[in-house]
Amino acid sequence: MALTTAVQPTTTTRNRVPVTATAAARTRARRAQRAWDVNVVVAVNAILVVGLWVRHGGLDSLGAPGATFTAIGQLTGLLGTYAVLIELLLMSRIGWLERWIGFDRLTVWHRWGGFSAVTLLVAHAVFITLGYADSAGASVPGQIADFIRHYPDVLMSIVGLALFLAVAVTSVRAARRRVSRETWYSVHLYAYLAVALSFAHQLSVGTDFSNDALARAWWVALYVAVFAAILAWRVGRPLAFNARHRLRIQRVQREADGVVSVYVSGRKLDRIRADAGQFFLWRFLQGTGWTKAHPFSLSGAPNARFLRITVKDLGDDTRRMQRLRPGVRVFAEGPYGTFTATRRTTSKVVLIGGGIGITPLRALLQTLPDKPGDVMLLYRAATEGDIAFRSELEVFARRGVDVRLLVGTEIGDDETDQLGVPALRRLVPDITTRDVYLCGPPPMLNAVLRRLVALRVPPSRIHYERFEY
């Protein structure tokens, strides 16, 4: 099948900038150094938090009635609050932090750090209450009532803790599957309110700050730094980006059954520092589309004329995107992600995609070397009509990419599936020596990850992006 005029420019040799294995190794080394630097800064401030507690008699007070509970409550409160600040910083979308550490790794840190922070804050509330009740000879309910009646700042912090618990509960995987992305995101915004409600009692009631001006100044400085980063990177940077590039929909093109590519044009697109495989958060200012940001990967390497994303009809929002009109304004935030050619560790690569998960892999093909035998694509689609980019993939095949189309809906067991262990061993005999890029629906992705482990593919060579759009 011949290339159509509309898509031909995205795949010409002139626009392809292959990333060499040497360049990828240098990028990985810089990323590792940045991750180490961030860990050191976080650890040093955590040590300062513990040192602050020791300096103000945390260890010396042990042994008095209720003092052990109170001391544990003070320490868990300090560490829990510090963990919350780290949580906010991780998701503040600081450009260099996301670029060198990676959105995927930051998300993992954020998930586990969030549960740790809430656990520490709950422990703080429990132990402080037990400590005060023990020292005053009161019951636990009586002590809680005393907090509420006489300490308005503590009452606000109790409300803040309830909000933190709501965020944690909706983040549990079982609950996450039952709520929409919009609901989950809205609940998460209450974390900012929880932080604000909890701040006052730290300075007014917390013994570590009420009588220590230096400690209070350092603590306030941490808050200022975190919220300044949030304002700069989550508000200021997107506004400046969109004012500079003035993005609009150029055209919408059908790719397969229920799949369209959206071409976005704008000003100075050549100055956007985006790589193939990365994603943006997109808002289409048509109807109610401006209220919801959706993460979509670029389905072609960025160029000076347009950015391209490809969307499958998976529900109300993505269905509306099938009917987007040329000229509609677009608000984008990004680029994010490290699912790029710079993660390569070897010269040979196999890309494994399922369904609409083909989109970042299609973009990656433009930045991978096309020496015959070096690059293989295994693309699984439910039906022949679901295969996207067919003509473009034929062009890559003629250039030396080994393209295998696997049609079928059912994900079978590890032995019989088209991407099962025997099938992968047959299709890619040297898979243990290749880098593996994987993107697709969660069931397929989880199954293939399990099979790659069974095939003993080194973890450092497995790169994946979860498709949950």
N, C-alpha and C positions, 0 to 999 in steps of 0.2 A: 504494500500500500504506500502510495507516495505521500510525502509530507505536504500538509496544507500550508498555504501562504501565511496563515495566522500564527502558526507555531514554529515555523522554520527558523526565525532569528534566535529563538531561545536555545537552539542546539548547535549552532554553528561553531566551528573550531575557534573562530575569532573571539567568541565570548567565553570560552572555556579556559579556566586558570587552574590546571592540576596542582594539587598540593603534594610535594615530594615527601618521602618518608623522613628525610633529614629535617625538613621544616616542621613536620608533625612532632618529631622528637624534641626539638627545641621548644615548641609550644607546650608540650607536656611537662617539660622540666620547669618552665616558668610558672605553669599552673600549680605544680607541686610546691614550689617555693612560696607562692602566694598563700596557698592553703596552710602551709607551715607557719607563715607570718601571722595569719589570722588566729590560728590556734594558740600561738604564744601570747598575743595580746589578750585574748579571752582568759587564758590561764593566769596571767599576771594579775588581772583585775579580780579574778576569783580568789586568788591568794590574799589580795588586799582586803577583800570582803571578810575573809576568815580572820585576818590579822586585826581588822577593826573590832570584831567581836571579842577577840582575846584581849586587846588593849583596854577595852571597857569592862574587864572583869568577868568575861564569860566563863573562864575556867575557875576563877577564884570563888564564884558564887555557888559552885556545886556543893551540896551537902546540907544547905539550909532547907527548912520546910518549903516544899514547892519549888525550890530554886533549880533543881535539875530539870524539871519539866519546862520551867520558864527559860532556862539557858538554851535548851534544845529548840524551844519555840522561837527564840530570838535568832539563832543561827539559821534555822530553816527558813525563817522569814526573809533574812538578808539574802540568802542564796536563791530562794524562790523568786524574789523580786529582781535580782540580777539576771536570773535565767529568763524572766519575761522580757527584760530589756534586750537581751541577746536575741530572743525570738523575734522581736520587732525589727531589730537590725538585719537579721537574716532575710526577712521578707520586705525590706525597704527598697529592693531592686537597685542597689548601688551598682552602677555600670561595671566598674573594674572588678568588683567582688564577684558578680555573676559571670563575667566573661572569663575569669581565671579559675574560679572554683567550679562553676557550672550550676545552672538552675536545678538540675536533677539532684546533685549532692546537697545543695542548700535546702531543697525540699525535704530530703531525708533528715538532715540535721534539725530542721524546723519541726518535723513531725515528732521525733523522739525528744527533742528539747522541750516541746510543748507539754507533753505528758509528764516529763520530769519536773517542769516548773509548777504545774498544777498539783502534783504530788507533794512537792515541798511546801506550797502555800497551804494546802489542806493540813499537812503536818504542823505547820506554824500555828494555824487556828486552833487545832486540837491541843497541842502542848501548852500554848500560852493560856488557854482557858483552864486546863488542868492545873497549871502552875499557880495562876492567880487564885483559883478556887481553893487549892490546898493551903496556900499561905494565909488566906483570909478565913479559912474554916467554913467555906460556903459550899453549897452543892453546885454541880455543873450548870443545871438550868438557872439557878439563882445568879451565878456569875455571868452567864450570858445576858440575863435580864439587866444586870448592873451595867454591863458594857453598853447595852442599847439605851438605857435611861440616862447615863451620865457621860458618855463619850460619843458625841455625834460623829466624830471622825472615824471611830471604830465601826459605827453603824454603816457608814458609807463604804468602808473596806469590806464589810460582810456582804453588802450588795455586789461589790466588785468581785469578790470570790465566787458568788453565785453565777455571775456572768462568765467568769473563767471556766467554771464547771460546765456551763452550757456549751461553750466553744469546744471543750475537750470531748464531751459526749457526742456532739455532732461530727467529730473528727474520727471517731472509732469506725473502722471499715464497715461493720455491719450497719451502723446508722448512716454512714456516708452514702451507701448504696440506695437508701430509702428516701433521700432528700435530693432535690434538684441542686444543680451547681449554684444557681442564683440564691436559693435559700441558705445553703451552706456558706456562701460568701457573705451574705447579709449578717448572719449570726457572728461570723468572724470579725466583722467591723465593731461589734460590741466589746472586743478586747481593748480597743482604744479607750472606750468609756470606763472599762474596768480599771485600767491603769490610772486614769484621772481620779476616779473615786478612791483609789487606794493610796494615792500619793500623800495626801494631807496627814493621815495618821502616822506615817513613817517619821515625819519631822516633829509632830506635836507630841506623840506618845513614845516613839522609839527612843530608848535611852542612848543608843549609839549616835544619835544626831542632835538630840535636844540640848546637850551641854558641850558639844564639840563643834565649833565653827568650821574648822578645817575639814572634818569628815562631812559636815553638812554641805559645804561648798563642792567637795568632790562628788557627792551623791547627786546634787542638783546638776552638776556639769555632765554627768552620765546621761541624765534625762534630756538635757538640752541637746547633746550631741546626737542622741538617737532620733529625737523628733525633728531636728534640723535635717538629718539624712532622709527621713521620711518625706518631709516637705520638698526637699531639693529633688529627690529621685522619683518619687511617686506622683508628685504634682508638677514641680517646675520643669523637670526634664521632658515629660510628655507634652506639656503645653508648648515648650520651645520647639520640640521636634515637629509637631504638627503645624505650628505657625511657619516654620521654615519650609516644609515640603508640600503643604497644602494638597493633601492626597484626595483623589477622586477616582471613582470607578470609570475605567476606560471602556471595558466591554465584559460581557459574560458569555462564556463559550461552553457548550455541552461537551463532556468528555466520555460519559458512559451512562447507563441507566441510573437516573437520580443523582448524577455527579456533574458538577459544573466547575469550570475554572474561572476565577474572578481576577481580571487584570486591573491593577491599580496604578494610575499614573500620578505624576506630581512634579514638583520643581526640585532640581539638584539631587536627583535620586542617586547619582554617582557618589555622593558624599555620605550616603548611609553605610555605616560600617556593619554590614550584615554578611553572613556566610551561608552557603547552601547547607540546609539541614536545620537551620535555626527557625524560631517561630516568633510571631508577634501576637499581642493581644489586640483584637480588632473590634471596633465599633462602627457600624454602618448607620449613618445619620438619616435613615429612612424609616418613617413610622416610629415604633418604640425601640428600634435597634440601638439607639444611642445609650440606652440604660444598661446594656449588657455587653461585657467584654468577653470575646471568645478566643481561645488560643488555637491558631491555625499555623501550621508550618508552611514555609515557602515551598512551592512545588516546582520551582525553577531557580537556578542561581540568579541572584539580583543583578540588574544591569541598569544602565542610565535611562532607559525608556519606561520600564514598568517593573512592578513587583507582582508575582503571581501566587495565588493560593488556590487550592482545590477543595471543594466542599461536597460532602455526600449528604443526601436527605436522610437524617436520622431522627427527626423530630420537628417540633414547631419552628424553632429558631432557624435550624439549618434548612428547613423547607422554605421559609421566607427568603433565605439567601439565594435560593434558586431563581427568584424573581427580582433580584436587584437590578436597578436601571442605571445605564451610563449617566455620568454626571453627578451621581450621589456622592456627597462628601463622606470621607472616611477618616476616622480618628484611630491611629495606631500607636501602640506602645511596645518598644523593643529596640533591637532584637534580643532574644533570650535563647539560652540553651547552648550546650557544647556537643550536640549530636552532629559533629562536623568531621571533615576529612583530617583535621589536626589530631584526632584521637587514634589514628592508625599507628600500629607498631610494626607492621610488616608491609611488604610491597604488594601482597596478594590480599584480595578482599572478597567476601561474599555478602551480598545484601539479601535479607529475607524480609519480605513484606506481605502483609495480609490486608485485603480490603482497601480502605482509604488510607491505611498506613503506608501505602506506596508513595505518598506525596513527598516526605522528606528524602526518601531514597531516590526518587526521580531527580530531585535537586542535587543530591550527592553525586550522581553519575556525571555531572558536569565538572566536578572538581577532582575526580579520581583518574589516574592514568588509564589510558585505553589500550595498553599493550595486550595483544591477544593472549588470553589465558589468565590475566591478572585479576580481572573483575568478573564476578558472576552475580546474576540477579535471579532469585527464586521468588516469584510473585504468585501468591495464592489469591484467587477470586472465586466467589460463589458460583457465578455463571459466566459464559462467554460475554454476555452483555455488560457484565460488571467490570470488565478489564478497561482500565483507564490508560490514556497515553499510548494506545497501541501503536500508532504510527511513529511516535517519537521513540518508543522502545525499539522499533525496527531499525531506526537510524543508528541507535547505539549498538545494536547487534551487528550491523554492517561495519561498524568501526572496531569490532573485536570484543565487545561485551557478550558474555555467554548468558543469554536471556532464556529462562525456563518459566513457562506459564503453567501453573498447577490449578486446574479448575475443579471445584468441589466444595460443598457446604459443610460437611460433617468433619469435626476434628476427632479423629479416631484415637485409639490407644497408641502408646509409644512404639509399637511394633508394626501396626498396619497403616497408620496415617501417612498421607503423602509427604508430610514433613516429619515422619517418625525416625527413629534411630537408623533402621536399615535403609530407609529412603535417603536420608542425609548422607549416610556413608557411601551410598551408590552415586548420588548426584554430585557430591563434593568429596572425593576420596582423600584429598589433602586438607580437610576442614580444620584439623588441629594446627595447621601451620598458617592459617589465614586469620585476618581480622573479620569478625562477624558483626554486621550492623543489622539490628532487628527492630521492626516497628509494626504494630498491628493491634487488633483488639485484645484486651486482657486475657481471654481464654487461650487464644493462639500463642500470645507472647509467653505466658506462663508455661505452656506445654513445651514450646521450643527451647526455652531457657533450661528446663529440666533435662531435655534431650541433649543439649550442648554439654551439660555437666556429665551426662552419661558417656558422651563421646570424648570426654576429657579435653575439651577446648579450654585453654588457660583463661581464667577470669579476666585477666588484663586485656584480652583480645575480644571480649564480648561487650558490645556497646548497644544499648537499647533505649528506646523511647516509648513510653506507654501511650497508647492511643485511647484517650478518654474524652474526645471532643464531643 
